[in-house]
């Protein structure tokens, strides 16, 4: 194995643990597909008209829908279509969900939260540029790009929102909340940025912005990504995030979304560290003036060394969701819901 291949493999092993998550009921296991085999693609198109009329644009995608709501797209200037799921039933302040960032991320990661609240209050789920049913062009993927996508969605919803984010998506949500007062509260699930940077990706960001590592990864990205997106390897990468067996549906959707055209581009920027904020605690989280709750326990890929300090700040709290490994809403959704409901009651 060349040095470049070792770098990519190590980086994916380090960061894939919070990869795309699954529906609650298992799916049938697929037939074996080789790394070089072309997977037949179907097109799915859905249209939704919501209160903000500018959002009623159909999404056309080759990946099956991740959530029970309908999906639509809005145009992000300089990038292309960004996908959103919407269920506008219910009353109250809209809830906006954002998933993590990894080699196979999508809104499917937020399915337990979506299912718990859809129908009781308006719920939206953003898919970050380069992931899920959003466009995946060969363009630079940056922290600013991700933040602009979230800010534009908030603007188009046009009212105050509560945001629930997970993992690296929490950093983008915090950055957006510092810029738009319509983000009234943040609830963060096993967020990155509360510990000491470690591993190839975040260390790369600290020295040269990840440019050198990105160049190496881009050279070897296509053949290695073809191998790493296979079902057995995806299951291996997901295993550290669960106490028990990895959910079968989780694996299936991760395989589906990682095989979409252009799927490698955004993950390469993630793996090279360019999407991380080198000191997210100082630059983002500690500056938030809105109410924030962090839910976590153990996580094989991030640490929470500065979380006790954060919890002493006004309006901030940390809740341990015991016996979970980085995906508290998948392993203990009832506990997460109790925490969320109490948090929102205290911050109407």
Secondary structure, DSSP 4 states (H G I P E B T S, - for coil): --HHHHHHHHHHHHHGGG-----SS--PPPPP--TTPPPP---EEE----SSGGG--BEEESSPPSSSSEEEEEEETTTEEEEEEEE--S-SSEEEEE---STT--GGGGHHHHHHHBTTB-EEEE--TTSTTS---SS---HHHHHHHHHHHHHHHTS-EEEEEETTHHHHHHHHHTT-TTEEEEEEES-SSSS---HHHHHHHHHHTTHHHHHHHHHHHHHHHHHHTSHHHHHHHHGGG-SSSPPHHHHHHHHHHHTSTTHHHHHHHHHTTTTS-TTHHHHTGGG--SEEEEEEEE-SS---TTHHHHHTSTTEEEEEEEEEES-HHHH-HHHHHHHHHHHHHHT-
